[in-house]
């Protein structure tokens, strides 16, 4: 299993404390960040593949009541970090 780094950009910009708690309850490997009018979850997710990591993170974010508008992955993050 490897660790994959990526960001899920959320459609909602302003997130209250209760909403943030709901996200963290489902995604303990994500960090919620709002910068320059954009809110996203920055993930370091362990999975067998990048596809599995991204899909499971999207499912977690959706289950917390949010919508993902896009995925951002740095080129150097495409190679998984072995742990």
C-alpha positions, 0 to 999 in steps of 0.5 A: 500500500502506498500514500498518495497526495492530492487535493479535492476542491469543494464547491462550498467556500465557507465552511462552519465548525460543525461542517468541518467536524463532519468532514474530519469525522470521515476524512482523518487523513485530510486537511481542510484549507480555505485560501483565496476564495477556494476551499479544499481538502488536502489528502495524504491517503494510503491506498493500493492505487491513485484511483482508489485513493481519489475515489474513496476520498471523494466518497468520504467528502460526499458522505459528509454532505459536500460536493467536489468540483475538481481534483488537483494532483501535483506531477511529482505526486503521481509516483506514490510514496512508499511507507 
